[in-house]
Amino acid sequence: MAIKKSKIQINQLYTSKTLITTIVGICLGIFALKGFMIPNLFMDGGVTGISLLMHEIFSLNFSAVFLIINLIFCILAYKYVSKLFAIRTFLAVSILALGVEFIHIEAITKDKLLIAIFGGSLMGLAMGMVIRGGAALDGFEVLAVFTTRKIGFTISEVILFFNTIIFMVAALRFGVETAMYSLITYFAAVKMADYVVDGIEENTALTIISKTPDLVKDSLVNNFNKGITVYKGERGYLPGDLNHHLACDIIVIIVTRLEILNIREEVTRLDPEAFMYVNSIKETRGGVVKMKHGHK
């Protein structure tokens, strides 16, 4: 019985898809660091940036510093986020640290702009793929979540604050030009990671409140082949006329950026006074969201 339980735990750690995604991400991270960033004194944000600074300023081993700092964050993640996430993250950063230490890769280029763009993009691709695999290559996100609970700032604000300190130190140590190129590297990494995590086709939730809900629902379902969700609500409550309100249908539809313009134009044609607003969606699963090629 104990052996069977152990197998279940191993299966829960990784599926074949998440394992492959994580390994590919780690390999890309090693290539970005060894082929672009470390040989050319280029900084990144987060734990990677701190480890690079410690390596260049105090001649400390990059892999050792990177692993030790991330280990601290993995302990925090184990306690405050998720045990599975913490274990996956520890394995990912450990393999990355070992790869950087023992795999030899010649510097791909000395051109600073190419290093910033391609080094940052590859690092962002690596981070995004590892996140897709259910882990992280940088413990700063764990720190941001933990700090947010204590001081009330958003995760983005916390990460930006700590990374600003890193780039200020880089500017003082290596010069403003290096710090500026490192900022390009960082933003390239962030944008690429967001692109990978959110997917090639970003989904959007469109909410519609119309005086002609039946016409709108019929068009969305029959003309665009879309599934819709309808909430029962009330409209009205205008300034100076608070007591005037009517029951209404609140229609929600998930669309891609390529579809949203046509759908908004169709809703406006059916009801020029329709109220619509858009929310970004990080991930969708199930339903008929993927039936986007069937619309007319």
Disulfide bonds with the S-S distance in Angstrom:
none
